[in-house]
Amino acid sequence: MNLKKALAALTVALLAGAIGWVAVRASDHDDGETDRKSRSLNLTDLYVFREQDQDSSAAAGNLVLIMNTNPRSVARQQYYFSTNARYEFHLTQRADKFAAVTGADDVTLRFEFDAPDASSRQAMTVTAIRNGSTLKTTAKVGGGSILTTPLTAAPATNLVELGGSPLKVFAGLREDPFFFDVEQFFKVRADWRAAAPGSGTVVPRDLDTAVDFAKGYNVNAIAVSVPIAFLANGSGATTFDVWETISVPQ
C-alpha cells in the first residue's frame, strides 16, 4: 500500500528530527479542517522526555513520547482517532547529541485504530518497526484488546509487550497542555516588523496576565512509555531524533 505522508515533522529541543520524503504535506502545528482532511488527521505538539524526569518512582531507562492530534477539540465532546490512518513516531538512533543528523527512520512506533464500540472505546494495534524488523500486537499483557480511554472514563494505561519488552500505552482525550498567548504574539510581531530592528515597544505579557489560547480545548493524545534499550535495539544509541506523522492510504 502506498502511503502519502499527510502531516509531518515537529521539532523538540535536543531531539530535533529531519525527514526527506518526496511527497510531503506538512502541518504547521494545526492547519484546520478541509474537505480532504478531517480533524482527526491534524497533528499538533510532540513531547519527548525521560519518564523518571517527570516521575521519580518510574523505572529508570524509559522514554515517554506523546503525540497530540485533533487540536482545538471543544470540551465535553467525544472525538475519535481515524480508522483509516497510521499515527506514527519515527526515531533515528544516534550515538550522542553530537552525531550527524541523518534522518534515518531506524525505529517506527505505529498506532492504528478500529471503529469505536458502544462505549466509545477504540481498539488499537501497536506496531514497532526496528531496523527493518516488525513486531505487532493487538492485545494487552494478560489478555484483552488495547483500548482508548473515552471521554467519560478514568484514564486507562495499557501494558503491552513487544519483543519481550514492556510498553505502556495511553490514547484518548486530554486537555491541551500547550500554552500560547496568540493575541499578544501577533501584536508583538506586528510592532517589531514595523519598527527598526530591536526597537519595538510591544513586549510579551508575563505569566500573570498572558492569555492561554489553548485553555479549555482538548487534544486526542497518544502517549507511550518505552524502554530506551528497546529503541536502541543493540545499536548503542543513547540519543534519538524524533518526529511524528499521520499517514493515510493514497
Secondary structure by P-SEA (a helix, b strand, c coil): ccccccccccccccbbbbbbbcccccccccccccccccccccccbbbbbcccccccccccbbbbbbbbccccccccbbbbcccccccbbbbbbbccccccccccccbbbbbbbcccccccbbbbbbbbbcccbbbbbcccccccccccccccccbbbbbbbcccbbbbbbbcccccccccaaaaaaaaaaaaaacccccccbbbbccccccccccccccbbbbbbbbccccccccccccccccccccccc
